[in-house]
Amino acid sequence: MVTDRPDAPAADATPRDAVVAATSEAEPAPAEVRPSIASTGRELVPVPRPEPDVTETQDAARRSDVDRWGRSERLRALTRRLYDPMYRYWFRVEWEGFEHLPREGGALLVSNHAGAIPSDAPAIMHGIETELGRPVYGLAEYLFRALPVIGTLWSRVGGVPAHPDNAYRLLHDEQQLVLVFPEGTKGTGKHYSDRYRLRRFGRGGFVEIAMRAGVPVIPIAVVGAEESMPIVFKSNRLAKLLDIPYFPVTANMLLLGPAGLVTYFPAKFRIRVLPPVHFDVPPDQERYSRSRVMDEAERIRRMVQDALYEMLRARRSVWFG
């Protein structure tokens, strides 16, 4: 049989030979004989890629639930649920003057501070966030931020390093509620024999911050925290070894052993919010009168001290109020 195709299989070829021939025909031609893209008149057209959606990226960042200060509302909500039984049934916190707290706008909350491991800050923050529905940012010594794990947890539940710039941004730019304890470690490091005797409220820095931010100061007096973890004596040697302001030995440790490190006594808490203190000065000034700042700081300290004495006179029992 004659065929026009020189490479056609013979008529008597087996099926296996036909498969081999078909496979040979499917093989590509050598590179030198393959037509180039240019010779065919066709060119590659770049396919446009979609630009990344910046909004979606920002939304994804917001979904992390951690704000610029490190606070996580999810973790704060979890903390409130865990702390609520202690707040209601262990400390049995009662408030007075809650109507003085603003429902909107910035305000600097100023309170006395006590206890080897202060129990007043969680009580104040929990009560305001639960009853008023506003977040509270607590200013604390940078020592807390520097501690591993503890520093991160403190930030996640609303702790912010105590610095004038941080306070100004929270109060002025974001109109938040900010809690500060002007006594600092001198307040928490008091012996039990000095309970409810307020130390100096620093050098009045909190007053100057409030003036510059244009917000009021709201004094708060707390009774009960002094007895929840009273300091019997302090070890200066251990404080130097651990590089901390003080190392307290508390009545809790003496009575409960190691459990006393984290266990509070069930003292009855009473918290009184005093009327706001407004300053008749223009905000955002470069400098304020030092004497005026110190006078206002002392006036606010005296307001809190007088409220504490009044509350103590009315108290019948440390444990039952």
C-alpha positions as CSV (number, residue, x, y, z in Angstrom):
1,M,0.0,0.0,0.0
2,V,1.4,3.4,-1.0
3,T,0.8,6.6,1.1
4,D,1.6,10.2,0.6
5,R,3.0,10.4,4.2
6,P,6.5,9.1,4.4
7,D,6.2,8.6,8.2
8,A,2.8,6.8,8.1
9,P,2.9,3.4,9.7
10,A,2.7,0.4,7.4
11,A,-0.6,-1.3,6.9
12,D,0.6,-4.4,8.6
13,A,1.8,-2.5,11.7
14,T,0.6,-3.7,15.0
15,P,-1.5,-1.6,17.4
16,R,1.5,-1.2,19.6
17,D,3.5,0.3,16.7
18,A,0.6,2.7,16.0
19,V,0.7,4.0,19.6
20,V,4.5,4.5,19.4
21,A,4.1,6.4,16.1
22,A,1.4,8.7,17.6
23,T,3.5,9.4,20.6
24,S,6.4,10.4,18.3
25,E,4.2,12.8,16.4
26,A,3.1,14.5,19.7
27,E,6.7,15.3,20.6
28,P,7.6,19.0,20.2
29,A,9.8,20.1,17.4
30,P,13.4,21.1,18.2
31,A,13.9,24.7,19.5
32,E,15.5,25.8,16.3
33,V,12.5,25.0,14.2
34,R,9.8,26.2,16.7
35,P,8.1,29.5,15.7
36,S,9.0,32.3,18.0
37,I,6.3,34.6,19.5
38,A,7.6,37.5,17.5
39,S,7.4,35.6,14.3
40,T,3.7,34.9,14.9
41,G,2.9,38.5,15.6
42,R,1.7,37.8,19.1
43,E,3.0,39.5,22.2
44,L,2.6,38.8,26.0
45,V,0.1,41.2,27.6
46,P,0.7,41.9,31.3
47,V,-2.2,40.9,33.5
48,P,-3.0,43.7,36.0
49,R,-2.9,42.6,39.7
50,P,-5.4,44.1,42.1
51,E,-4.0,46.6,44.5
52,P,-4.1,45.5,48.2
53,D,-7.1,47.0,50.0
54,V,-5.7,49.3,52.7
55,T,-9.0,49.4,54.5
56,E,-9.1,45.7,54.8
57,T,-5.6,45.7,56.2
58,Q,-6.5,48.3,58.8
59,D,-9.7,46.4,59.7
60,A,-7.6,43.3,60.2
61,A,-5.3,45.2,62.5
62,R,-8.3,46.5,64.5
63,R,-9.6,43.0,64.8
64,S,-6.5,42.2,66.9
65,D,-8.5,44.0,69.7
66,V,-5.4,45.7,71.1
67,D,-5.4,49.5,71.0
68,R,-2.4,51.8,70.8
69,W,-1.9,51.6,74.6
70,G,-1.8,47.8,74.6
71,R,-5.3,47.5,76.1
72,S,-7.4,44.5,75.0
73,E,-11.1,44.9,75.5
74,R,-11.7,41.1,75.3
75,L,-9.1,40.5,78.0
76,R,-10.5,43.3,80.0
77,A,-14.0,41.8,79.8
78,L,-12.6,38.5,80.8
79,T,-10.9,40.1,83.8
80,R,-14.1,41.8,84.8
81,R,-15.9,38.5,84.8
82,L,-13.2,36.8,86.9
83,Y,-12.9,39.8,89.3
84,D,-16.6,40.4,89.8
85,P,-17.1,37.8,92.6
86,M,-14.3,39.3,94.6
87,Y,-15.6,42.8,94.0
88,R,-19.2,41.9,95.1
89,Y,-18.7,39.2,97.7
90,W,-15.2,39.5,99.1
91,F,-14.6,43.3,99.3
92,R,-18.4,44.1,99.1
93,V,-17.7,47.4,97.5
94,E,-20.1,50.3,98.1
95,W,-19.9,53.6,96.3
96,E,-20.9,57.1,97.2
97,G,-21.1,60.1,94.9
98,F,-21.0,58.0,91.8
99,E,-23.0,60.8,90.0
100,H,-19.9,63.0,90.0
101,L,-18.3,60.7,87.4
102,P,-18.8,62.1,83.8
103,R,-20.5,60.0,81.2
104,E,-18.5,61.6,78.4
105,G,-15.3,63.7,78.1
106,G,-11.9,63.4,79.7
107,A,-11.4,63.5,83.5
108,L,-8.4,62.8,85.8
109,L,-9.4,60.5,88.7
110,V,-7.1,61.0,91.7
111,S,-7.2,58.6,94.6
112,N,-5.4,57.5,97.8
113,H,-3.4,54.4,97.4
114,A,-2.7,51.5,99.8
115,G,-1.9,47.9,100.4
116,A,1.3,46.0,99.7
117,I,-0.2,44.8,96.4
118,P,-2.8,47.6,95.9
119,S,-6.3,46.4,95.8
120,D,-7.9,49.8,95.3
121,A,-7.0,50.3,91.6
122,P,-8.8,47.1,90.4
123,A,-11.9,48.0,92.6
124,I,-12.1,51.6,91.2
125,M,-11.6,50.5,87.6
126,H,-14.0,47.6,87.8
127,G,-16.8,49.6,89.4
128,I,-16.6,52.5,86.9
129,E,-16.4,50.2,83.8
130,T,-19.2,48.0,85.1
131,E,-21.6,50.7,86.3
132,L,-20.7,53.6,84.0
133,G,-19.8,51.6,80.9
134,R,-16.6,53.7,80.2
135,P,-13.1,52.3,80.0
136,V,-10.6,53.5,82.6
137,Y,-6.8,53.7,82.0
138,G,-4.7,53.4,85.1
139,L,-1.3,55.2,85.2
140,A,1.3,53.2,87.1
141,E,5.1,53.3,87.7
142,Y,7.1,52.0,84.8
143,L,8.3,49.2,87.1
144,F,5.1,47.2,86.2
145,R,5.7,47.6,82.5
146,A,9.3,46.4,82.8
147,L,8.3,43.1,84.6
148,P,8.0,40.1,82.3
149,V,4.4,38.8,81.8
150,I,3.1,41.1,84.5
151,G,3.9,44.1,82.4
152,T,2.1,42.7,79.4
153,L,-1.0,41.7,81.4
154,W,-1.1,45.1,83.1
155,S,-1.1,46.8,79.6
156,R,-3.8,44.5,78.3
157,V,-6.2,45.4,81.2
158,G,-5.7,49.1,80.9
159,G,-2.4,50.0,82.5
160,V,-0.3,52.7,81.0
161,P,3.2,53.9,82.1
162,A,2.9,57.1,84.2
163,H,4.3,59.8,81.9
164,P,2.9,63.3,81.3
165,D,2.7,62.8,77.6
166,N,0.7,59.6,78.0
167,A,-1.7,61.3,80.4
168,Y,-2.1,64.3,78.1
169,R,-2.9,62.2,75.0
170,L,-5.4,60.1,76.9
171,L,-7.2,63.1,78.5
172,H,-6.9,65.7,75.7
173,D,-6.8,63.8,72.5
174,E,-8.9,60.8,73.3
175,Q,-11.1,62.3,76.1
176,Q,-10.7,59.2,78.3
177,L,-11.0,58.6,82.0
178,V,-7.5,58.3,83.6
179,L,-6.8,57.0,87.1
180,V,-3.7,58.2,88.9
181,F,-2.4,57.8,92.4
182,P,-0.2,60.8,93.3
183,E,1.2,59.2,96.4
184,G,3.0,56.6,94.3
185,T,5.0,53.9,96.1
186,K,5.1,56.0,99.2
187,G,1.4,55.3,99.6
188,T,1.5,51.6,99.0
189,G,4.7,51.2,101.1
190,K,3.2,52.6,104.3
191,H,3.3,50.5,107.5
192,Y,-0.1,49.6,109.0
193,S,0.5,52.0,111.8
194,D,0.5,54.9,109.2
195,R,-2.8,53.8,107.6
196,Y,-5.0,56.5,106.0
197,R,-2.4,59.2,106.6
198,L,-1.8,60.5,103.1
199,R,1.6,61.2,101.8
200,R,2.4,64.3,99.8
201,F,0.7,64.2,96.3
202,G,4.0,64.3,94.5
203,R,5.0,67.7,93.1
204,G,1.6,68.5,91.7
205,G,2.3,67.0,88.3
206,F,-1.2,65.6,88.0
207,V,-2.7,69.1,88.5
208,E,-0.5,70.6,85.7
209,I,-1.5,67.7,83.4
210,A,-5.2,68.4,84.0
211,M,-4.7,72.1,83.4
212,R,-2.9,71.5,80.2
213,A,-5.5,69.0,79.0
214,G,-8.4,71.2,80.0
215,V,-10.1,68.5,82.1
216,P,-11.3,68.4,85.7
217,V,-9.8,66.4,88.5
218,I,-12.2,64.1,90.4
219,P,-10.9,63.2,93.8
220,I,-11.7,59.7,95.1
221,A,-11.4,58.4,98.7
222,V,-11.1,54.6,99.4
223,V,-11.5,53.0,102.7
224,G,-10.7,49.3,103.1
225,A,-7.6,48.8,100.9
226,E,-5.3,49.5,103.9
227,E,-6.6,46.5,105.8
228,S,-6.8,44.1,102.8
229,M,-3.0,43.6,102.8
230,P,-1.4,45.5,105.6
231,I,2.4,45.8,105.8
232,V,4.0,44.8,109.1
233,F,7.6,45.6,108.1
234,K,9.8,45.9,105.0
235,S,13.1,44.3,104.1
236,N,15.5,46.8,102.6
237,R,18.0,44.1,101.8
238,L,15.6,42.1,99.6
239,A,14.4,45.3,98.0
240,K,17.9,46.2,96.9
241,L,18.5,42.6,95.7
242,L,15.4,42.6,93.6
243,D,15.8,46.2,92.5
244,I,12.3,47.2,93.7
245,P,11.2,50.2,95.8
246,Y,10.3,48.0,98.8
247,F,9.8,44.4,99.8
248,P,6.9,44.1,102.1
249,V,6.2,41.5,104.7
250,T,2.5,41.5,105.3
251,A,0.1,40.2,107.9
252,N,-1.3,38.0,105.1
253,M,2.1,36.3,104.7
254,L,2.5,35.8,108.4
255,L,-1.0,34.2,108.8
256,L,-1.4,32.4,105.5
257,G,2.2,31.6,104.6
258,P,3.0,31.6,100.8
259,A,-0.8,31.9,100.0
260,G,-0.6,35.3,101.7
261,L,1.4,36.6,98.8
262,V,-1.8,36.7,96.6
263,T,-4.6,36.5,99.2
264,Y,-6.3,39.6,100.5
265,F,-8.2,39.9,103.8
266,P,-11.9,40.4,103.2
267,A,-12.0,44.1,104.3
268,K,-15.2,46.0,103.5
269,F,-14.5,48.6,100.8
270,R,-16.2,52.0,100.7
271,I,-15.4,54.4,97.8
272,R,-16.5,58.0,97.8
273,V,-16.3,60.2,94.7
274,L,-15.9,63.8,95.5
275,P,-17.2,66.8,93.4
276,P,-15.0,67.6,90.4
277,V,-12.3,70.3,90.7
278,H,-12.1,72.6,87.7
279,F,-9.3,75.0,87.0
280,D,-10.0,78.4,85.7
281,V,-6.9,78.5,83.4
282,P,-6.5,78.2,79.6
283,P,-5.4,74.8,78.4
284,D,-2.3,74.0,76.4
285,Q,-0.1,76.7,78.0
286,E,3.6,76.2,77.9
287,R,3.9,76.8,81.6
288,Y,1.7,77.2,84.6
289,S,2.4,78.9,87.9
290,R,4.3,76.6,90.1
291,S,2.8,78.0,93.3
292,R,-0.7,77.6,91.9
293,V,-0.1,74.0,90.9
294,M,1.3,73.1,94.3
295,D,-1.6,74.9,96.1
296,E,-4.2,73.0,94.0
297,A,-2.4,69.7,94.6
298,E,-2.4,70.3,98.4
299,R,-6.1,71.3,98.3
300,I,-7.1,68.1,96.6
301,R,-5.0,66.1,99.0
302,R,-6.7,67.7,101.9
303,M,-10.1,67.0,100.3
304,V,-9.3,63.3,100.1
305,Q,-7.8,63.3,103.6
306,D,-10.8,64.9,105.2
307,A,-13.1,62.5,103.4
308,L,-11.1,59.5,104.7
309,Y,-11.3,60.8,108.3
310,E,-15.1,61.3,107.9
311,M,-15.6,57.8,106.5
312,L,-13.4,56.2,109.2
313,R,-15.4,57.9,111.9
314,A,-18.6,56.5,110.5
315,R,-17.2,53.0,110.0
316,R,-18.2,50.4,112.7
317,S,-16.1,47.5,111.6
318,V,-13.1,46.8,109.3
319,W,-14.9,43.7,108.0
320,F,-18.5,44.8,107.9
321,G,-18.3,48.5,107.3
